[in-house]
Amino acid sequence: MAKVVAIVAMDQGRVIGMDGGIPWRLPEDLRRFSSLTSGHTVVMGRKTYDSLPTKYRPLPNRLNVVITRDAEKLRPKLPEGVQVSANPDEFLQQCKNGSREIQGEIVWVIGGEELYRLLLPQCDEIELTQLESSHDGDAFFPSFEDEFVLADEEKYPGFSFQRWQRR
Ligand SMILES: NC(=O)c1ccc[n+]([C@@H]2O[C@H](COP(=O)([O-])OP(=O)(O)OC[C@H]3O[C@@H](n4cnc5c(N)ncnc54)[C@H](OP(=O)(O)O)[C@@H]3O)[C@@H](O)[C@H]2O)c1
């Protein structure tokens, strides 16, 4: 049975994105993202897939699953191996009950805002990079603190890596 974990970097004002991209550069976060998610399955909204640099699209060494309302239209445009789903709830249920083959044991929900809002209720944990800075943004991470508890934290200058577990 797959574990479902959201992974996100947000700033002091819950900003996660701006103009289709991420409004900061934090190499430590990118390295952690890559090391945690490699070998597993990543699920993302179509806009986040589009925002990935061509060089990292699809994300290597991971099963990439893109959520879109128009799967039939998108499927032929995607590289071989990238899966598409128009039904994110069903996709996660199938991963959890073992009826869908995935890579690794963890389904990583990697954004963006729409996907986090949809799938956070089904996530077991959140790997959060909490930035101490503030940025202009148009995409935000939803409130989760009532449903999850902080289980682990590593502090660094300007940011921290936090693991939150469902209460
Ligand atoms: N800081 C971080 O950790 C982080 C992580 C990821 C992304 N981001 C940022 O987040 C922003 C993108 O977030 P976003 O909310 O605009 O877009 P998104 O969640 O990446 O993608 C939205 C798209 O997902 C599809 N979708 C949404 N709900 C659906 C449903 N119920 N059924 C089927 N398909 C559905 C639709 O695709 P179609 O339009 O194709 O139908 C929709 O346009 C960017 O700025 C990105 O850089 C930040």
The ligand as a MOL file (V3000), in Angstrom:
LIG
                    3D

  0  0  0     0  0            999 V3000
M  V30 BEGIN CTAB
M  V30 COUNTS 48 52 0 0 0
M  V30 BEGIN ATOM
M  V30 1 N 6.9380 25.9760 -4.0920 0
M  V30 2 C 6.6190 24.7350 -4.4270 0
M  V30 3 O 6.9700 23.7780 -3.7290 0
M  V30 4 C 5.8210 24.4960 -5.6860 0
M  V30 5 C 5.5710 23.1740 -6.0970 0
M  V30 6 C 4.8180 22.9750 -7.2640 0
M  V30 7 C 4.3380 24.0580 -7.9760 0
M  V30 8 N 4.6060 25.3090 -7.5390 0 CHG=1
M  V30 9 C 4.0650 26.4760 -8.2580 0
M  V30 10 O 2.6330 26.4090 -8.2520 0
M  V30 11 C 2.1520 27.1190 -9.4000 0
M  V30 12 C 1.1850 26.2290 -10.1700 0
M  V30 13 O 0.0500 25.9210 -9.3490 0
M  V30 14 P -1.4330 25.9900 -9.9570 0
M  V30 15 O -2.3880 25.8160 -8.8460 0
M  V30 16 O -1.5400 27.2140 -10.8020 0 CHG=-1
M  V30 17 O -1.4660 24.7570 -10.9880 0
M  V30 18 P -1.3160 23.1590 -10.7930 0
M  V30 19 O -1.9750 22.7150 -9.5390 0
M  V30 20 O 0.1090 22.7760 -11.0210 0
M  V30 21 O -2.1110 22.6260 -12.0740 0
M  V30 22 C -3.4650 23.0010 -12.2650 0
M  V30 23 C -4.0280 22.1230 -13.3720 0
M  V30 24 O -4.2630 20.8050 -12.8730 0
M  V30 25 C -5.3960 20.2540 -13.5120 0
M  V30 26 N -6.4320 20.0000 -12.5090 0
M  V30 27 C -6.7100 20.7030 -11.3770 0
M  V30 28 N -7.7580 20.1690 -10.7260 0
M  V30 29 C -8.1430 19.0920 -11.4450 0
M  V30 30 C -9.1830 18.1190 -11.2830 0
M  V30 31 N -10.0210 18.1340 -10.2400 0
M  V30 32 N -9.2970 17.1540 -12.2140 0
M  V30 33 C -8.4680 17.1040 -13.2660 0
M  V30 34 N -7.4610 18.0050 -13.4920 0
M  V30 35 C -7.3210 18.9750 -12.5810 0
M  V30 36 C -5.8720 21.2910 -14.5330 0
M  V30 37 O -5.1600 21.0170 -15.7450 0
M  V30 38 P -5.7890 21.3700 -17.2080 0
M  V30 39 O -5.8340 22.8690 -17.2590 0
M  V30 40 O -4.8060 20.7720 -18.1830 0
M  V30 41 O -7.1270 20.7130 -17.2620 0
M  V30 42 C -5.3810 22.5910 -13.9110 0
M  V30 43 O -5.2430 23.6450 -14.8270 0
M  V30 44 C 3.3760 27.5010 -10.2300 0
M  V30 45 O 3.7370 28.8400 -9.9270 0
M  V30 46 C 4.4300 26.5360 -9.7290 0
M  V30 47 O 5.7470 27.0250 -9.9260 0
M  V30 48 C 5.3330 25.5380 -6.4060 0
M  V30 END ATOM
M  V30 BEGIN BOND
M  V30 1 1 1 2
M  V30 2 2 2 3
M  V30 3 1 2 4
M  V30 4 1 4 5
M  V30 5 2 4 48
M  V30 6 2 5 6
M  V30 7 1 6 7
M  V30 8 2 7 8
M  V30 9 1 8 9
M  V30 10 1 8 48
M  V30 11 1 9 10
M  V30 12 1 9 46
M  V30 13 1 10 11
M  V30 14 1 11 12
M  V30 15 1 11 44
M  V30 16 1 12 13
M  V30 17 1 13 14
M  V30 18 2 14 15
M  V30 19 1 14 16
M  V30 20 1 14 17
M  V30 21 1 17 18
M  V30 22 2 18 19
M  V30 23 1 18 20
M  V30 24 1 18 21
M  V30 25 1 21 22
M  V30 26 1 22 23
M  V30 27 1 23 24
M  V30 28 1 23 42
M  V30 29 1 24 25
M  V30 30 1 25 26
M  V30 31 1 25 36
M  V30 32 1 26 27
M  V30 33 1 26 35
M  V30 34 2 27 28
M  V30 35 1 28 29
M  V30 36 1 29 30
M  V30 37 2 29 35
M  V30 38 1 30 31
M  V30 39 2 30 32
M  V30 40 1 32 33
M  V30 41 2 33 34
M  V30 42 1 34 35
M  V30 43 1 36 37
M  V30 44 1 36 42
M  V30 45 1 37 38
M  V30 46 2 38 39
M  V30 47 1 38 40
M  V30 48 1 38 41
M  V30 49 1 42 43
M  V30 50 1 44 45
M  V30 51 1 44 46
M  V30 52 1 46 47
M  V30 END BOND
M  V30 END CTAB
M  END
